[in-house]
Amino acid sequence: MANESTISFSRPLQRVLGSFQKQPTTAKDESGSKIHVSDAVSRLASAYEKFRNIIDYKDEHLLRKNAIHRIIKRRMLTGGTGEAVARVLITELIQAKYLPNDEIAESKVVSVSEIINRYLNVSRYAGETLNWPDRDEQHRWLLGLCAVEIEQTLSSYHKDKALAEAMYEVMTEDMVIAGNERIDQQVKNLQIYLAVQRALLKADETMLAYALFRLHVPDWDTMDATAVQNLGPRFAQIRDEMDAQQYHPLGEFFLRFAKRYTSFFWIIRDVAEEHPNAAIHTFAAPEILDEAIRRAAGRRYAEARVKLRRSIIRSFIFIFLTKMLLAFILEVPFELYVKGAVDRMTLAINIVFHPMLMFLIASTIRVPSKKNTDKLIQGIHEIAYKNTGRQLLRRAKLPTQRGPIRKSAVAILYWATFVVTFGLIGYGLARLGFNAVSGALFVFFLTIVSFFAVRIRISAREFVVLEKHEGPFGFIIDFFTIPVLRVGRWISLRAPKVNIMLFIFDFLIEAPFKSFLAILEELTSFLREKKEEIS
């Protein structure tokens, strides 16, 4: 075994280990009384959230943040303020089991109230020169940022932050870009920062916008009313700069590069979390570290299998419910009107094919091999220790700048893949007797299911770090599948805006249901007090 005194930790690893040694700055304010909710009410609220989240198919790590945004939005429709919304918001989150019961301090109500009021104030001051449509859109955008900040306030975020800083440091030190004269160093560093947020922390657009917002307004959380008012006039300019950075043309380039290395940092965190008080000693002994990495990787592989099954079930229910709704609204009435009867064969194909496709793609997913774990160990050693000659990040080449002729030729070939792929699908459906509506529904669900299945596959293979080499057969598959996946992605990004069932839940069911739960919570609290008086 190596002598611990001879081990020299790298600065990125010191960052991560340091986050396990110190308590978050908010811990000192959490020694008071805790917020309690009724277990019976919590079971009802949690069941509602689980069912609603099936209909609104989102990644699991976004559910709490999205719930915060939804609750704030609903409460703000009646002109709520921070003081009026904060306690109700935290109570609903605990009821839905997004936060633990009897662990959230009463002081958090004040913190959340202050956050909401700050965003309401900047929305008012920043919107004074805007017309009403732009003002409403900006208000919605700010509520999204508000939801992100509240989530980070209500949960421990310092370890995620330290891990992201460590990965950012490794990438900025090791990433050498060919043709570097084409990109400014500041732009490069900022795009690496955003890529780390997206790849490592799985930040969505709202979370990225909040990360950028804090870079532009670093003293945001300490601003008083006067400072917030002074921010208003220059807010439009700040947002324009943020949008240019968030949607930079090279953003996808840096994201693809960052995704290759997130597994190493997730495993580093897992190893540190296994025995937090002894994390330094674990990393100081390479032999012990190797065993810890194997255990952490094994747990991650097992979790990936469980997550895979859960994602398949959620996707299946989501697709089934949506398909049944559209079938009753569109397909069956159309066929009865045109043909006078329902075509059982096309209906059966529309019902059976897409779930079968989902399970077929999912069944091809394999657990990472021992070689993959060995690669994880090698990479973590390179990150963790000084003077190891890191080989994780290789020389990257910026996307080729094509001239107008080559750009036009590539665009024509790209769109040709759409014409050929969907042309063949349409021809096959016509031969099977599909009409316009049943055919459109088949293609709609084919794109959605394919996109969901590939996302699930990618998620399940997050910890695969071995290089994958594709031959001619892979090129042929890509030729026919990329158009389907691109359309599925386009639909999935816009589906929530036109999701009829979500509209029914959020505007017709949720408000009265949550009001009922609030009354039930008050009743259980009243009965508990009376019971205590008797005893």
N, C-alpha and C positions, 0 to 999 in steps of 0.2 A: 504494500500500500504506500502511495506517495505521502511524503511528509507534508502536513498541512501548512507548515511554515514556509514551504517553498512555493506554494500556490499563490499566484498573483491574479486576482479577479480583474476582468475588463471593466471599464466604466459603465457600459450598458447593464452588465449583471449587477454591479453595485447599486445602480438605480433601482432595479427590481427588488433586490434583497432589502434595500432601505425602506421600501414601501411596506414591507412586512414587519419592520421593527418599530415604525411610528404609527400612532393612532391618527385617524382623520381629524382635521381641525374642528369639526363640528361635534366631536364626541363629548367635549367638556360641557356642552349645553344640554345633554340628554340624560342627566341624572334625576330629573324630576318625574312626575307622574306620567304614565303611559296611556295611550288611547285604547279603549276596549270596545269591541263590538260583540253582539250576540252570536253564538255559534250557529244557532238555528237560522238566523238571517243570513249569516255568511254562507251557509250551504246553499241557500236559494240563490243568492247573488252570484256565487261561484258557478253554479250550474248554468245560469243565464249567460255568463261571460263565455263559458266553454262552448255553448251552442252558437252564440253569436260569432265567435272567432272561427268557427267552421265555415260560416257563410262568408265572412270577410277574411279570405285566405291571405295571411301575412306570416312572415318569419316569426318564430316564437320570441326572439329577443326584442321584437318591436311591440309586442302586445301591451305591455304596461305603459310604455310611452304613448301609444295610440289611444289607450283607455283614458289617460290623463287629458290628452287633447280633446277627446270626445266629451268628457265630463265638463271641462272648462267651456267648450263651445256651447253645450246645452245650457249651462248655467248663465252664460253671458247673453243668451237670447232674451232673457228677462231683465237685462241691465244690471248684472251682478257686479260686485266689487271684490277686491281681494279679501276683505274682512268677511263678506257674505259667502264666498266660495271656498275658502281654504279648508275650513273644518269639514265641510260636506265632502269636498274632494278627497281628503285623506280617509275619511270614514268609508266612502264608497270603495276606495282602493283596498282597504283592509277587508271589507265585506267580500269583495271579489277575490281575495287571497293574492292580490298583486303585492301586498305588503303584509308582514307578519302581525298577528294580533298581540296586543299587550307589549309591544316593543318600540313603537313609534312615540317619541316624547311629545308632550303637549307644546313644547317650545317650537316644534316644527310648524305648527299652525301659524305662528307669527312669521316665520321665515317664508312660508309659501304665500302668505298674504302680501308680504312686501314684494315678492317677485311678481305676482299678478298685477299689483298696482303700478309697478315700474313699467311693465309692458303696456298697460292701459294708458298710462301717461304719455309714453313715447309714441304710441299709436295716435293719440289725440294731437300732440304737437307736430308730429311728422306729417299728419294728414291734413293740416290746415290749408295747404296750397294745392291739394289734389282734388280732382272731381270725385263724385260719389263712387263710381265703379272701381276706380283705382284705390280709393280710400278703403273700400271694403276688402279688396284683394290684399292690400298691405296689412290690414287688421288680421285677416286669416293667416297670413304669413308669420306675423308676430306671435299669434297664438301658438303656432307650431314651435317657434323658438322657446316660448314660455313653457310648453310641455316638456321639452328636452331639459331645460334648466331645473324644473321642478323634480323630474325623475332623478337627476344627478344629486339634487339636494336631499331627497328622501332615501337614497341608497348610497352605499359606499362606492366611491368612484376613484379614490386615490390610487388603488392598485392598477386599475385599467390605464390610468393616466401615466403611471410610471412605466408600465409595459410598452405603451405606445411611444413614449419618449425614448426608451431603449431601442426599439426597432427603428425609429427615425434616425437615431444616432448611427446605428450600424449601416443603414442604407446610404445616408449622406456621406459617410466615410468611405464606403466600399464601392459605390455605384459609379462606374466610369462610363460616360456616354460618348460614343463615337459621333463626331460632328458636333461637339459640345459648343462650338462657336455659334450655333444656331439658337441656343437657349441661354437666357440670362441665369446666373447662379441663384439669384433670389427667386426667380420663377421656378427653377428646378427644385429648390428646397421646399417651397410652398406646395408644389405638386406632389413631392414625396410625402410631405406631412398629410395632405388630403388622402393620398393613396393608402397610407398607414391607417388612417381613420376608417376608410372604407373596407380594407382587407382584414385588418386585425380586429377592430371593434365593430365591424359590420354596420357602419353608420349609413343610414339612408339619407335622402336629400335634406330633410329637416335637420338631422343631427350634424351633417356637414355644414349647413348654413349657420348653425349655432357655433360650431368650432371656429368658423371664419369670423363670425360676429364678435367673438371674444378676442380674436386677434386684432380686429379693428377698434374695438372698444374694450381695452383690457381692464379698465376700472369700473366696468358696468355694474358689478355686484355691490359696489360701495357708493354709487351715485345717489345724491339727494335729489329732491324735487327740482331744484334750480338747475343742476347739472343735466338732468333728463330733459328739461325744457330747452336748454341750450343745444342739446344733441338733435332736436327735432329738425331745424332748418337744413342741416347737412346730412340728414338720414338718407334721402334719396340718392345722393352721391355715393354714400357708403354702400348702399345696397347694389348699385350698378357695378361698383368695383368687386363686390363679393360675387355677383353673378358671373362676371368675366373670369374670376379665378375658379369658381366652382365648376363651370362648364368650359374650361380651357380645352383646346383641341388635343393637347397631349395628356389629358387626364386619364384616358383609357390606357395609354401606353404605360404610364407609371403604375396604374392599378394592376395590370397583367404581371408586371415585374414583382410587385409587392406580394401578390397572392402566393408566389412560390415559397415564401419564407415565413409566412405567418405560423405554420405548424411548429416551427422551432420555438417560437416565443410562447405559444400556448402551452407547450410541454414544459418549458422553463417555469411558467407560473404554476402549473399543476404540481411539479416537483417541490416548489417552494411552499405550496399550500398543504402538502401532505403532512409536513411537520414544521410549521412556521417558526417555532422557537429554535429549531435546530437546522434551519435551512442553510445557514452559513457553513455549518460543519458538513452537510450533505454535499454541497458544491466544492468544498475544500478537499474532498477525498474522491478522486475520479472513479475508483472502483465502486464506491457506494452510490455515486451519482449515476453510473451506468445502470445499476439495478433499479434505482428510482425512476429513471427514464423508461425502462422496460415496463415497470408497473403502471406508470402514468399513461404510456402509449396503449397498453392493454385495456385500461379503463376507457380511454377515448375510443378505441375500436368497438368496445362493447356498447358504449353510449351511442355510437354511430348506428349500430344495428337497431337499437331501441328507437332512436330518432327516425330511422328509415321507416320502420313499421308504423310509427305514429304519423309521420308525414303522408304515407300512402293512404292510411285510413282517413285522415283529414281531407286529402285531395279527393279521394273517392266520394266521400259524403258531399263535399262541395260541388263536385261535378254532377253527382246524381241529383241533388236538389235543384241545381240550376237547369239541368237538362229536362227534368220533369216539368218544371215551371214553363220553360219555353215550348216543350212539346204540347202541353195543354193550351197554351196561348196561341201558338203559331201552327205547328205541324199538323196536329189532328184536325183542327177546324179547316185548314187549307185543303187537306186531302178529302175530307167529307164534302166540302163545297165543290171541288173540282172533279173528283172521281166518284163521289157518293159513298166511298168506303175507304177504310184505312189499309194501306199496303203493309201487311204483317211482316214481310221479309225485310223491307227497308227499315221498318220500325225496330225489328229485332236487331238488325245490324247496328243501327244507331244506338241501341241500348247496350249491346254486348261488346262491340268492338273497342270502344275507348277505355273501359276498365281493364280489358284484356291487354291492351297496349301498355297501360300504366304498369301492370304487374309484370309484363314481359321485360320492359326496360329495367324495372326494379330488380328483377331476378338476376340480371347480369352483373350486379354490383358485388364485388368481392372484398373481403377483409384484407387490409394491407399485410404484406408478407414480413418475414423476419429481416429480409434485406432492407425493407423500408424502415424498420426500427433501427437497424444498424446505421442507416443514413441519418436518421434523426440524432442518434448519439454523436456521430461525427460532427454534424452541424452545430449542435449545442456546445460541444467542446470548443469549437472555433469561436463561438460567440462569447462563451463564459470566461475564457482565460486569455490573458495578454500574450502577445508574441506567438500566436498559433498560426499566423499566415492564413487568414480567413480566405476560403475559396468559394464561399456561398454565392457571392454576387459576381457575376461575370460582366464583361464588357457589353454594354447595351447599345444598340444602334437605333437611332431615331427613325421614325417612319419615313420612307422614301418620298421625296417631293416630286410628284409626277407633273409633266408638262400637260398642256391642254389636250393634245392628241391621245397620249397614254391614259390620261384621266377619263376621257370620253370612252375609250375602248374598254377600260376596266368597268366603267359604269354600265355600258351596254351588256357586257358579259354577265355582270352581277344581276341585272334585271332580267336577263335571259334565263337565269336559273329559276326565277319566280314564274316566268311564263311556262317553261318546260315542266316544272314540278306541279304547279296547280293545273296546268293543262292536262297532264296525265291523270291526276286525281279526278278532275271533272269528267274526263272521258270514261274512266272506270266506273264512276258513279252513274253516269248516264246509261252505260251498258247494263248496270244492275237494276235500272228502273227508278232511280231516285228522281224526284221532281225538284223544282227550284228551291223550295223551302227546306225539304228534308236534306237535299244536297248541301245547302248553305249551312244548316245546323251541323251536318257531319264535318264539314271543313272547319267550322268555328271550333268545335270541340276537339278536333284533331290537333289544331294549332295550340289550344289551351293545354290539353293533356300532355302533348309533347314537350311544351315549355316547362310545365310543372314537373314532369318526370325527369327531365335533364337537370333542372334545378335541384331536385331531390338527390339525383345521382352525384352532382358536384358537391352538395352539402355532405353526403355520406363519405366522399373521398377527400375531405378537407385535409386529412393527415397523410395523404400519399405524397411523398416528396421525390420519388423516383421518376426519372425522365421517361416519358411515354413516346415511343417512336411509331408513327403511323405510315403505312405504305399506300400503294395505289388504291386499295380497297377503301381505306379511310377517306381518301379524296373523293371517291364516288359517293360514299355515304354523306359526306359534307355537302356535296353538290345538291343533293335532293332534300337534305334535312334543314340546312340553314334557312332557306326561305320560309319553311313551316315554323321554325323556332322564332324567326324574326317577327313574323305576324303574331305568333302567340305572345311574345314579349310585349308587342305594341298593344294588344288587346288587354293583357293583364295590367298594364300600367294605367289604362283608361277605364277598365271595368268598374272599379270602385265608384267612379263618378256617375255611372249609370246603373248601378246595382239596385234593382227594385226592392229586393228583399232587405238590403241594408237600410234603404229609405224607410221601409215599413218598421223595421226594428228600432231605428234611431229616433224617428219622429212620431210614430204611432204607438209603440210598445214600451220603449225604454223609459220615457219620462213618467208615465203613470205607474210603471212597475217599480221604478226607483222611489217614487213618492210613497207607494205602498210599503216598500222596505223601510223607509224612514219612519213611517208610523209604527210599523211592527217593531223597529228598534227601540222607539220611545216606549212602547207598551211593555216590552221585555225588561227594559231598564226600570220602569215604574213598578212592575211586579217584583223585580229583584229587591228593590228598596223596601217594599211592603213586607216581603218575606224576611228581610233582615230585621225589620222592626219587631216582627213577631218573635224571632229567635232571641 
